Amino acid sequence: MISQMTKYGFVMLNGQSEDFLHQLQELGVVDIARSRKPVDDKSSAMLEKTLKIRRAIGVLEALDYSKEADFQAIAAASKTTVIEGCKMQNTLAAVDRLNQIKAEHAAALKVLKGCAPWGEFSLDAIKELNAKGIELHFHCIAKKQYDPAWEQDWAVEVISEEDGNLYFVVAAPSDAEYSFPIAEIPAPKTSVKEAKEAIDALEKEAIQQKGRLLCLKEQHLDHMRGGLKRKTADLDRYLAGTEATSAADGYICTFEGFAPVEEDQRLQQAFDSMDILWFAEEAREEDNPPIKLKNNKFASLFECLTGMYGMPVYGEWDPTPVLAVFFLLFFAMCMGDAGYGLILIIYGILQDRKIVNIGMFDGLGKLIAVLGVATTIVGFFLGTAFGMDLSTMEWIPQQLRAMMLTGDIQVGGSAYALQMILALGIGVFHLCLAMTIKAVLYTQRFGFKENISTWGWLLLILGGIASAILGAMGVLPQNVLNAIIIGIAVVSGLAIFIFNTPGRNPLLNIGAGLWDSYNMATGILGDVLSYIRLYALGLAGGMLGGAFNNLGNMVLGDAPTWHWVPFVLILLFGHVLNLLMSCLGAFVHPLRLTFVEYFKNSGYEGKGRLYNALKK
C-alpha cells in the first residue's frame, strides 16, 4: 500500500535556509523536491568530487592482492606506507600510476625482447668506436639464408642464434658508403642488463603503489565511506536549497516538502522549536507527493520489481501485493524443476548471510530463497526434479504422484497438455483480476460516469466466462442461461457503445465503441496466448535437463569404471547451464507478463516520484 503523506510549507528569512535544511537532515524524514542533476557550477563541482570519492571507494572495495605472487612484499610495503593529504586523491593517483606502470612494463619487456639476442654490450664502447671512425651495423637473417662468404669480404661477427635466425654485426668505416647485401635493422637502444634493471624498477614501484592502496583499504576505507556520506548529504542539501522560492525582494524564502503522516507529531514538535513559519495539510494527488510503499514482509521483497517499472502516483494503487503473488507463481512455473528450487533456496540463504556474496544480488538473498521455495513446491506438482520425471519414480508414494499435474486433458474432443491448459487458465484469471482492479480503482479515482465502458467490458468478459462455465456444468436450465446471456449482452453493449462517454453524440460513442471492440478483441487474445510461455519455458527446461541426464547415462553405460568421471562432469556442466538459462527466462518472462499484459489491462501508470527524504 502507499503511505499517506502530509504536505508541509515553510516560510523563513533567507539567511535561515541553510540552518533549516541542516535541521531537516537531522530529522531525516522530510522530502524536499529537488533536482537529481547539477543545477549550477557549484553543484557540478560537488557532484564531481562525490563521484571521485565513490570511484575511489569502489577501487578499494574490489582490491584483493592475496593471490598475487608478490603479496608478502605488497603487505610489507603497506605497513611502511604513510598516507598524507586527501585519501581520495591518493587512491586515484595510485591507480593512475599503476596503469602507467603497466603500460611502461609492457614497453620495457618489448625492449628487452629486442635487445636480448645481442647479449651484454656497452653503449659507451660503441660510441668510442664511432669516434675512431668505425660504425657497427646490426643485421638479422634466417640462418639458411646466411652466406659464410660474407665473412671474407666484411668484418662480420655473429652474435647469437635464436628461433632459426642469426643476429650479427658488421663493422665498417663510418666515412665510407655502406653497401652490405642485406638491409640493416635498428641498433638496440639499451643493453640487456639495463633493460632488466628498468623492468625491476617498474616492478618494485608497482609493489609500492599496491602497498599504498592496501594501506588505504585497511586503514582509511571506513573514513572515506563516511566522507562520501557527508559529501552526498551536502550535495543533497544544496540541491534542496536551490528549490527555495524567494519573496519580498529576496528577504524571505519558502520551501515545500512531504513526510509520512505517522511522523506528524514528532515533526510538528520539531518545527515549533524552530524560528520559522510552517503549515501542514493533507497531501492530495494534484500535489504530486513522493511515494513510499508500505507492505508486509512478504510483499516488500518484491517492491524492487515495482520500482523497475515505476512507482504509482499518489491517487493510484500499489500493485506490489498482487505482483508478488503472481510473479512468484510465474517464476516457479517457468523454472518448473523442484531440484533447481532447492539450489535457489540454498543459494538465497548463503547470499542473505553474506557467506556467498555476488554484488549484483546484494540484498536479494531473501527474495531468491522465497522464489526457490515456490519453485520447489510448484516443480514437485509439475513432476520434475533435475530433469527427472517424478511421476515415474516408484519410491514416491502413489498418493503424491496422483497429485502431480502431468499428462493430457480432453477439451472439446481433443487432447491438450494439462500444464498448458493450466497456464492459459491462470492467464485468464490474471487478466480478469487486472480488469476488475482497473474498474474499481478508476471508478474510485475518476468516478463511475467516466468508467461506464470499463464496467461494460468487465461485465461482458466475466459474465461470458461465468456463463460458459455454468453451461458446461449444466447447472442452469438452457432457457435461464439464454436469458442471462442476453441480459449481459444488452447491458454491456449499452455501456460499451452508447454510454461510453456520457453527453457526447451517440454516433461518436458507437464509433468509439467499435474501435475499442477491435482493440479489445485482438489485444485480449494476444494477451491470453502470451501465458503459454509459462508452460513452454518449464517444459523446455525439463526437457533440456532430461537430455543431459540421458547423455550422462549413455556415457556411463551398463558397467561403469572410469566412466563416472565424464558422467559427473556432463551432469554438472549440463545442469549448471540449464539452471542459469532457466533462471534468466524465469525472471524476464514473468516480468514481461506483469509489465505488459497485467499493467496494461489494470490501467497502472507507474509515473510516481519515489520518496527520498533529506537525510544526513
Secondary structure, 3 states (H helix, E strand, C coil): CECCEEEEEEEEEHHHHHHHHHHHHHHCCCEECCCCCCCCHHHHHHHHHHHHHHHHHHHHHCCCCCCCCCHHHHHHHHHHCCCCCCHHHHHHHHHHHHHHHHHHHHHHHHHHHHHHHHCCCCHHHHHHHHHCCEEEEEEEEEHHHCCCCHHHHCEEEEEEEECCEEEEEEEEECCCCCCCCCCCECCCCCCHHHHHHHHHHHHHHHHHHHHHHHHHHHHHHHHHHHHHHHHHHHHHHHHHHCCCEEECCCCEEEEEEEEEHHHHHHHHHHHHCCCCEEEEEECCHHHCCEECECCCHHHHCCHHHHHHHCECCCCCCCCHHHHHHHHHHHHHHHHCCHHHHHHHHHHHHHHHCCCCCCHHHCCCHHHHHHHHHHHHHHHHHHCEECCEEHHHCCCCCHHHHCCCCCCEEEECCEEEEHHHHHHHHHHHHHHHHHHHHHHHHHHHHHCCHHHHHHHHHHHHHHHHHHHHHHHHHCCCCHHHHHHHHHHHHHHHHHHHHHCCCCCCCHHHHHHHHHHHHHHHHHHHHHHHHHCHHHHHHHHHHHHHHHHHHHHHHHHHCCCCCCCHHHHHHHHHHHHHHHHHHHHHHHHHHHHHHHHHHHHHHHCCCCCEEECCCCCC
